[in-house]
Amino acid sequence: MADAVDPLSAYTDILHRLRVQTSADFASEVRGGATAGRVAGIVAQPVDCNTLVLRDSSGEYEVLVSDEAIEQYYTLLKPGTPLLLMLTAVADDDAIQARVLTVEPLDKAAERLRAV
């Protein structure tokens, strides 16, 4: 079971094997010029105005979700759901604008690794 410090602690090995970044590491890479990355998070709040709030060991972070992605991934974007996300992003002054490309249930990604 995930703890209060790291809501994804149950997935530590899987995240490492998948080369998933924390949201803080992703933001740092984007400030350094990266434009895409893979992060994981627990959905903290439902999508509101195309913004999804997630939580990882770095804290809460927001990503933009297109109408098409909301339609495609709607059943996954529920509070408490652990997700693996592929994001694109740009640094804008002090903020990072991250946009969802793909969403996968983290449990499904874990199952895929176990099968290998």
N, C-alpha and C positions, 0 to 999 in steps of 0.2 A: 504494500500500500504506500502511496506517495505521502511524504511528510510535509509539514508546513513550510520548511525551508526550501525544499526542492520538490515541486509537485510532480516532477518527472523522474524522481529517484528510482522508481521501479523499472525504468527503461534505460538506465545509465549505460549498460553494456551495449544495448541495441543502438542507442544514439551514437556511441563511439564508433561502432562498426559501420554505421551509415554515414559517418562523417558529418553529423549534424552540428551546427553552430548554436550557441546560445543567442538570444536576441541581442545581448550587449556585444558579443563578438561580431555578429552580423553587422550591427550598426557601425562598429569600429572599422570593419572591412569596407563598408560602403563609403565612409568618410575618407578612406584611403584610396578610393577609386573603383572598388568592385561594384558590379551592377546586378549580381544575382547571388543567391545562396539558398541553402536548405536549413530550415529551422523547425523546431517542434514546440508545441505548447498545448496547454489545457485550455479549452474555450472558457473564458471567464464571464463573458456576457454575450447575449445573442447579437446577431448583426443588426446594426442600427445606422441608417443613412450610409450604407455601403462600408461601414467600418466594423471590423471584428476585433474584439479585445481578447488577447490570450495571455497566459501566465507560464513562465518557465523559471529556472533557478535565478535568472537575472531580475525577475519582477514581471510586471505587466507591460505589455506592448500592444500597439495597434497596427493593423494592416488594412489596406483598402481592398475591397472585394467588388469586382464588377457585377453588374446585373446578371450577366451570363454565368459567372462563377457561382453566384448565389443560387441561381436556378439549378445548376449542375450539381452543386454540393450541399444543397439546403439541408438534407437529412443529417449531415455530419456537423453542421455549424450550431450545435446545441451545447449549452453550458455543461461543463464536466467532461466533454469529449476530448481525449488526447489525439492530437493531429500531427502529421508530418506535412510541412508546407514547402513548396518551392516558390521563392519570391523573386521579383525584380525590384530594384530600388535605386533611388537617386538621393544624394545629399543636397538639402536646400537650406542654406545658412546653418542653423544649429539643429534642424530637424531632418529626420530620415523619412522619405516617402516610400513606403514598401507596398507593393501590389502583389496579390496572390496570382500565381500562374496555375499551380495544381495543389490539390488537397487529397490526402490519403489518411485513413484511420491509422494511427500509430500501431495499433494491435495487428492490423493487416500487414504492415511493413515488418513487424517482428516475426509474424508467422512465416513470411516469405524468407527471412534470413534463417529461421530454424529449419526450413525445408532444404536448405542448401547444404 
